[in-house]
Amino acid sequence: MSSKKKLVAIAVTITALTAGSVGVATAHDKGAGRGNVMAELVTVGTITQAQADAIANKFAQKHAAKDADRAANQASKVAHRAAVDALVSSTSGLDATTIKNRLAAGESLATIAGVKKDALITALVALETTRIDADVVAGKLTAAQATTLKTNLTSHVTEHVNAVGGKGMGHKGMGQKMGKGQRR
């Protein structure tokens, strides 16, 4: 058996043993975890220390990648929120604090924008369309999903702009969801 196949077999075995051991450990020893299981496997000769180290390193890499993705997604949301705030401010001609206070007082973005309401809706639709297109390029959405999101985009944005306190408006501004179950 090749070393890669052995490593895969060992990883599968450890995963299965870890799942079983964690269940048993939960009932008997709250401190038992993946590291303890691998140490036991090394002790009894099932795997070598080098293999245990390689497996632990792979799990650490997966955790680091997951944490990096989470941080990147959060940064993307913050950047998008700032872009929406800047767009609303520049389109309406009002500063962000005034808009936030008026939203908190129960006004809708449509009321705040006044005669610039249609320009605000057009600008927000363009911003969201750009984001959807970027998500397609980044592989976060398929072309079909993008088409679905864009189909009702103007009506969703209009609904948010007309909403009074709720529907994603208020201190957080435009919501992240564009329909039931559809996230970007």
Secondary structure, DSSP 8 states (H G I E B T S, - for coil): --HHHHHHHHHHHHHHHHHHHHHHHHHH-TT--HHHHHHHHHHHTSS-HHHHHHHHHHHHHHHHHHHHHHHHHHHHHHHHHHHHHHHHHHHHT--HHHHHHHHHTT--HHHHHGGGHHHHHHHHHHHHHHHHHHHHHTTSS-HHHHHHHHHTHHHHHHHHHH-SS-TT-STT-S-SBSSTT-B-
